[in-house]
Amino acid sequence: MIEIDGSYGEGGGQILRLSVALSALLGKPVKVKNIRAKRPNPGLRRQHITAIEAVKKICGGSAVGLKEGSLSIEFYPGEIIGGEYAFNIGTAGSITLVLQACILPSIFAEKETKLVLTGGTDVKWSPSWDYFQHVFLPLLKKMGISIEANLLRRGYYPKGMGKAEVKIQPCKEIHPPSFKNGELNIEGIVHIANLPIQIAQRVKNSAENEIKRKGMESSITIQQGEASSPGIGIALWASNGKIIGADCLGERGLPAEKVGKNAAQSLLKEIEAGVDVDERAVDQILPYVALASSSFTCRKISKHAETEMWLLRKFLDVDFEVKGERKKEVRALRYMKK
C-alpha cells in the first residue's frame, strides 16, 4: 500500500483526489493521512467524499474512513469498467474538481463512462465550468482524449444545485500534445443568473476594452440563465495552436468592471508570454503529461503544481525537469508503463 502524507506542500484536497485517481488507474491501494491538515477546517468535506465515492464506483473499489472530518482514508481499487453514474455533492462543492478525480481512471475504462453531477459549477478556488469545457478538455483532446461535456444548469455558492453531464471515451494511449503556432482567436462567456443583465454587459465591455488596448479583438457572449443562487462570472480562452484561458468570478464588493478586467489581464499575460499553457492549467494536466512523457512551457509553477509533481513521483516512475526563468519548460522524464 502506498502511503501519502496529505499535509505535504500546499496540503489541500488535490493530494487526496489525485491519490485516489492514481490508485484506481494503477490498481495500487493507497492510504492518505493528515488530509487537508493545513486548512482551517481540516479533514474530508462533502465534495471530497463525493469524488472518492465516484472513483470507487468507476473502478469497483472500496474505501475506509469516508466520513466528514476524517483525517485519514484507505482506498482499495478494483477493475475499471466504466458505465453510467450520478452523484450529488449536496453542497456548492465544485463539480469540476470531482471530475478531475474521475477522468484520469475513466479514460482507461473498458467502455464509455457517463457521469451526471450535481453541485457547484462556478465557485471559488476551482476551475469554472467554462474553463473546464473550453480550456482543459481541449488540452486533453490534443493528447488523444475524447470527452463530451454538457452543462445543464449553473450552480453558484451557497446553494449550488448546478448540473452537468460528461461522457468519457476510453483511450488506448495518451500521446504528447502539439502546440504549433497559428492565428490568434480570443473567445469568452459571461454567465449570469438571477441578477440584472446590465451587470453582465459591464463585465463584457470591460474585458473587451482591456483586450482592445493591446490591439487584439475578441468575441465574448453573454449567457443568462436561472440558478438556485445568484451569480456571475467570466471565462476567456485564446487558441492559436496553443490553448490558454483565464476566468474571474463575481463577488460582493467587486465591481463588474473589475471582474472583466481581471480576467482579461490574466489572459493577456499568458498570451504575451507565448507559453503553451496558462499557470492554472499546469497542475490540471501534469498527470497526463507524466503518462505521455511529454513537455510544455508555462510562466509559473504554482505550489499546487510543485506538490503534484511530488505526488506523481510517489506513484509513477517519473521525474520532472524544469528549465528557464520567465518562460519555463516542464518536461516529464522516465515514465515506465505498469
C-alpha positions as CSV (number, residue, x, y, z in Angstrom):
1,M,0.0,0.0,0.0
2,I,1.3,3.4,-0.9
3,E,1.1,5.9,2.0
4,I,0.7,9.6,1.3
5,D,1.0,12.5,3.7
6,G,-1.9,14.8,2.9
7,S,-0.2,17.7,4.7
8,Y,2.7,17.9,2.3
9,G,3.3,21.1,0.3
10,E,0.1,23.1,-0.1
11,G,-1.7,20.3,1.8
12,G,-5.1,20.7,0.0
13,G,-7.7,18.4,-1.4
14,Q,-5.8,17.9,-4.6
15,I,-3.5,15.5,-2.9
16,L,-6.4,13.4,-1.9
17,R,-8.2,13.5,-5.2
18,L,-5.2,12.7,-7.3
19,S,-4.0,9.9,-4.9
20,V,-7.3,8.1,-5.3
21,A,-7.4,8.7,-9.1
22,L,-3.9,7.3,-9.5
23,S,-4.7,4.4,-7.1
24,A,-7.6,3.4,-9.4
25,L,-5.6,3.9,-12.5
26,L,-2.7,1.8,-11.4
27,G,-4.6,-0.8,-9.3
28,K,-2.5,0.1,-6.2
29,P,-4.1,0.6,-2.8
30,V,-3.4,3.9,-1.1
31,K,-3.6,5.4,2.4
32,V,-3.8,9.1,2.7
33,K,-3.3,10.6,6.2
34,N,-3.3,14.2,7.5
35,I,-6.0,15.1,5.0
36,R,-6.1,18.8,4.4
37,A,-4.3,19.2,7.7
38,K,-3.2,22.8,6.9
39,R,-6.7,24.0,6.2
40,P,-8.9,26.0,8.7
41,N,-11.4,23.1,8.5
42,P,-9.2,20.0,8.1
43,G,-10.3,16.6,7.0
44,L,-12.8,15.4,4.4
45,R,-15.6,17.7,3.2
46,R,-18.6,16.7,1.2
47,Q,-17.1,17.3,-2.2
48,H,-14.0,15.2,-1.3
49,I,-16.3,12.3,-0.2
50,T,-18.2,12.6,-3.5
51,A,-15.0,12.5,-5.5
52,I,-13.8,9.3,-3.7
53,E,-17.3,7.7,-4.0
54,A,-17.3,8.5,-7.7
55,V,-13.9,6.9,-8.4
56,K,-14.8,4.0,-6.2
57,K,-17.9,3.3,-8.4
58,I,-16.0,3.7,-11.6
59,C,-13.3,1.2,-10.6
60,G,-15.4,-1.2,-8.4
61,G,-13.3,-0.4,-5.4
62,S,-13.8,0.1,-1.7
63,A,-12.8,2.7,0.9
64,V,-12.3,3.0,4.6
65,G,-12.8,6.3,6.5
66,L,-15.3,8.1,4.3
67,K,-17.0,10.5,6.7
68,E,-16.9,14.2,7.1
69,G,-14.0,15.4,9.1
70,S,-12.0,12.2,8.6
71,L,-8.2,12.9,8.6
72,S,-7.3,9.5,7.0
73,I,-8.7,7.2,4.4
74,E,-7.7,3.9,2.7
75,F,-8.7,3.2,-0.9
76,Y,-8.7,-0.2,-2.5
77,P,-9.2,-0.1,-6.3
78,G,-10.9,-2.8,-8.4
79,E,-11.3,-3.1,-12.2
80,I,-12.0,0.0,-14.2
81,I,-15.1,-0.9,-16.3
82,G,-16.9,2.4,-17.0
83,G,-20.7,2.7,-17.0
84,E,-23.3,5.4,-16.1
85,Y,-23.4,7.1,-12.7
86,A,-25.0,10.1,-11.0
87,F,-23.7,11.9,-7.9
88,N,-25.0,14.8,-5.9
89,I,-22.4,16.7,-3.9
90,G,-25.2,18.1,-1.8
91,T,-23.5,21.5,-1.4
92,A,-21.9,24.1,-3.8
93,G,-18.8,21.9,-3.8
94,S,-17.1,22.0,-7.2
95,I,-18.2,19.7,-9.9
96,T,-15.1,20.3,-11.9
97,L,-12.8,19.2,-9.0
98,V,-14.8,16.0,-8.7
99,L,-14.4,15.4,-12.4
100,Q,-10.7,15.9,-12.2
101,A,-10.6,12.8,-9.9
102,C,-12.9,10.8,-12.2
103,I,-11.5,11.5,-15.6
104,L,-8.0,10.1,-15.1
105,P,-9.1,6.4,-14.4
106,S,-12.1,6.6,-16.7
107,I,-10.1,7.1,-19.9
108,F,-8.6,3.6,-19.3
109,A,-12.0,2.0,-18.7
110,E,-13.3,-0.9,-20.8
111,K,-16.3,1.2,-22.0
112,E,-17.6,4.7,-22.0
113,T,-18.1,6.4,-18.6
114,K,-21.1,8.7,-18.3
115,L,-21.3,10.9,-15.2
116,V,-24.1,13.2,-14.2
117,L,-23.0,15.5,-11.3
118,T,-25.0,18.0,-9.2
119,G,-23.2,20.7,-7.2
120,G,-21.3,23.9,-7.9
121,T,-20.3,24.7,-11.5
122,D,-18.8,28.2,-10.9
123,V,-17.4,28.5,-7.3
124,K,-14.3,29.9,-5.6
125,W,-11.0,28.0,-5.6
126,S,-11.8,25.7,-8.5
127,P,-11.9,25.8,-12.3
128,S,-15.1,27.4,-13.6
129,W,-17.3,25.3,-15.9
130,D,-16.4,27.2,-19.0
131,Y,-12.6,27.0,-18.2
132,F,-13.1,23.2,-17.8
133,Q,-15.0,22.9,-21.1
134,H,-13.1,25.4,-23.3
135,V,-9.5,25.1,-22.0
136,F,-8.9,21.9,-20.0
137,L,-10.9,19.5,-22.3
138,P,-9.3,20.8,-25.5
139,L,-5.9,20.4,-23.9
140,L,-6.8,16.7,-23.2
141,K,-8.1,16.4,-26.8
142,K,-4.6,17.4,-28.0
143,M,-3.4,14.3,-26.2
144,G,-5.9,11.9,-27.8
145,I,-8.5,12.0,-25.0
146,S,-12.1,12.4,-26.1
147,I,-14.6,13.9,-23.6
148,E,-18.1,15.3,-24.3
149,A,-19.3,17.8,-21.7
150,N,-22.8,19.3,-21.4
151,L,-23.8,22.0,-18.9
152,L,-27.5,21.5,-17.8
153,R,-27.7,24.2,-15.1
154,R,-25.4,26.7,-13.4
155,G,-24.7,26.3,-9.7
156,Y,-23.3,29.1,-7.6
157,Y,-22.5,29.5,-3.9
158,P,-24.2,29.0,-1.4
159,K,-26.9,26.6,-2.7
160,G,-25.1,25.0,-5.7
161,M,-27.6,22.7,-7.4
162,G,-25.8,23.1,-10.8
163,K,-25.9,20.1,-13.0
164,A,-23.6,18.7,-15.7
165,E,-23.3,15.6,-17.8
166,V,-19.9,14.3,-19.0
167,K,-19.2,11.3,-21.3
168,I,-15.6,10.0,-21.2
169,Q,-14.4,7.7,-24.0
170,P,-11.8,5.0,-23.4
171,C,-8.3,6.0,-24.6
172,K,-5.8,3.3,-25.7
173,E,-2.8,5.6,-25.4
174,I,-2.1,9.2,-24.4
175,H,0.2,11.0,-26.8
176,P,2.3,14.2,-26.4
177,P,0.3,17.3,-27.3
178,S,1.3,19.6,-30.2
179,F,1.5,23.3,-29.6
180,K,2.0,24.7,-33.1
181,N,1.6,28.5,-33.6
182,G,-1.4,29.7,-35.6
183,E,-3.8,32.6,-35.9
184,L,-4.9,34.0,-32.5
185,N,-8.6,33.7,-31.7
186,I,-9.9,35.0,-28.4
187,E,-13.4,34.0,-27.2
188,G,-15.3,34.2,-23.9
189,I,-18.5,33.7,-22.0
190,V,-20.0,36.0,-19.3
191,H,-22.5,33.9,-17.4
192,I,-25.2,35.4,-15.1
193,A,-28.2,34.2,-13.2
194,N,-30.8,35.9,-11.0
195,L,-29.1,39.3,-11.5
196,P,-29.7,42.3,-13.8
197,I,-28.4,41.6,-17.3
198,Q,-26.7,45.1,-17.3
199,I,-24.1,43.7,-14.9
200,A,-23.1,41.1,-17.4
201,Q,-22.8,43.7,-20.1
202,R,-20.5,45.8,-17.9
203,V,-18.3,42.7,-17.4
204,K,-18.2,42.0,-21.1
205,N,-17.4,45.6,-22.1
206,S,-14.6,45.8,-19.6
207,A,-12.9,42.6,-20.8
208,E,-13.3,43.6,-24.5
209,N,-11.9,47.1,-23.8
210,E,-8.9,45.7,-22.0
211,I,-8.1,43.3,-24.9
212,K,-8.6,46.1,-27.5
213,R,-6.0,48.2,-25.6
214,K,-3.5,45.5,-26.6
215,G,-4.5,45.7,-30.2
216,M,-6.5,42.4,-30.2
217,E,-10.1,41.5,-30.9
218,S,-12.3,39.2,-29.0
219,S,-15.7,37.5,-29.3
220,I,-17.5,37.4,-25.9
221,T,-21.1,36.2,-25.5
222,I,-23.4,36.6,-22.5
223,Q,-25.3,33.5,-21.2
224,Q,-28.2,34.4,-18.9
225,G,-30.0,31.6,-17.0
226,E,-31.7,30.6,-13.8
227,A,-29.9,29.2,-10.8
228,S,-30.7,28.3,-7.2
229,S,-28.3,31.2,-6.1
230,P,-27.5,34.4,-7.9
231,G,-24.1,34.6,-9.6
232,I,-21.9,36.0,-12.3
233,G,-18.5,35.3,-13.8
234,I,-16.5,35.4,-17.0
235,A,-14.2,32.9,-18.7
236,L,-11.9,33.8,-21.6
237,W,-9.8,31.5,-23.8
238,A,-7.3,32.0,-26.6
239,S,-6.4,29.5,-29.2
240,N,-3.6,29.7,-31.8
241,G,-2.4,26.1,-31.8
242,K,-2.0,26.6,-28.1
243,I,-4.9,26.8,-25.7
244,I,-4.8,29.1,-22.7
245,G,-7.5,30.6,-20.5
246,A,-8.5,32.8,-17.6
247,D,-11.6,33.3,-15.5
248,C,-12.9,35.5,-12.7
249,L,-16.0,35.0,-10.5
250,G,-18.1,37.9,-9.4
251,E,-18.4,38.5,-5.7
252,R,-20.0,41.0,-3.4
253,G,-17.9,44.2,-3.3
254,L,-16.1,43.5,-6.5
255,P,-17.2,45.9,-9.3
256,A,-18.4,44.3,-12.6
257,E,-15.7,46.3,-14.5
258,K,-13.0,44.7,-12.3
259,V,-14.3,41.2,-12.9
260,G,-13.9,41.6,-16.7
261,K,-10.6,43.5,-16.4
262,N,-9.1,40.9,-14.1
263,A,-9.9,38.0,-16.4
264,A,-8.6,39.9,-19.5
265,Q,-5.4,40.9,-17.8
266,S,-4.7,37.4,-16.7
267,L,-5.3,36.1,-20.2
268,L,-3.1,38.8,-21.8
269,K,-0.2,38.0,-19.5
270,E,-0.2,34.4,-20.8
271,I,-0.6,35.4,-24.5
272,E,2.3,37.9,-24.2
273,A,4.5,35.3,-22.6
274,G,4.0,33.0,-25.6
275,V,3.5,29.9,-23.4
276,D,1.8,26.6,-24.3
277,V,-0.5,26.5,-21.2
278,D,-1.6,29.0,-18.6
279,E,-0.5,28.9,-15.0
280,R,-3.8,27.4,-13.8
281,A,-3.7,24.6,-16.3
282,V,-0.3,23.3,-15.2
283,D,-1.4,21.2,-12.2
284,Q,-4.5,20.0,-14.1
285,I,-2.6,18.5,-17.0
286,L,0.5,17.3,-15.1
287,P,-0.8,13.7,-14.6
288,Y,-1.4,13.3,-18.4
289,V,1.9,14.9,-19.2
290,A,3.6,12.3,-16.9
291,L,1.7,9.4,-18.6
292,A,2.7,10.7,-22.1
293,S,6.3,11.6,-21.2
294,S,5.7,15.0,-22.8
295,S,6.5,18.6,-22.1
296,F,5.1,22.1,-22.2
297,T,6.0,25.7,-21.5
298,C,4.4,28.0,-18.8
299,R,5.0,31.2,-17.0
300,K,5.0,29.9,-13.4
301,I,5.0,26.8,-11.3
302,S,2.5,27.1,-8.5
303,K,2.7,25.5,-5.1
304,H,-0.2,23.3,-6.3
305,A,1.9,22.1,-9.2
306,E,5.1,21.5,-7.1
307,T,3.0,19.4,-4.7
308,E,1.6,17.4,-7.6
309,M,5.0,16.7,-9.0
310,W,6.0,15.3,-5.6
311,L,2.8,13.1,-5.5
312,L,3.2,11.8,-9.1
313,R,6.7,10.6,-8.2
314,K,5.2,8.5,-5.5
315,F,3.0,6.6,-7.9
316,L,4.8,6.6,-11.2
317,D,8.4,6.0,-12.4
318,V,8.6,9.7,-13.5
319,D,10.6,12.8,-12.8
320,F,10.1,16.4,-13.8
321,E,12.7,18.7,-15.3
322,V,12.0,22.4,-15.1
323,K,14.2,24.9,-17.1
324,G,14.0,28.6,-17.7
325,E,13.2,31.7,-15.8
326,R,10.5,33.9,-17.4
327,K,9.3,31.1,-19.7
328,K,9.6,27.7,-18.0
329,E,9.8,24.4,-19.8
330,V,8.4,21.5,-17.9
331,R,9.4,18.0,-19.1
332,A,8.2,14.6,-17.7
333,L,11.0,12.1,-17.8
334,R,11.5,8.3,-17.4
335,Y,7.9,7.2,-17.2
336,M,7.6,3.4,-17.3
337,K,4.3,1.7,-18.0
338,K,3.0,-0.8,-15.4
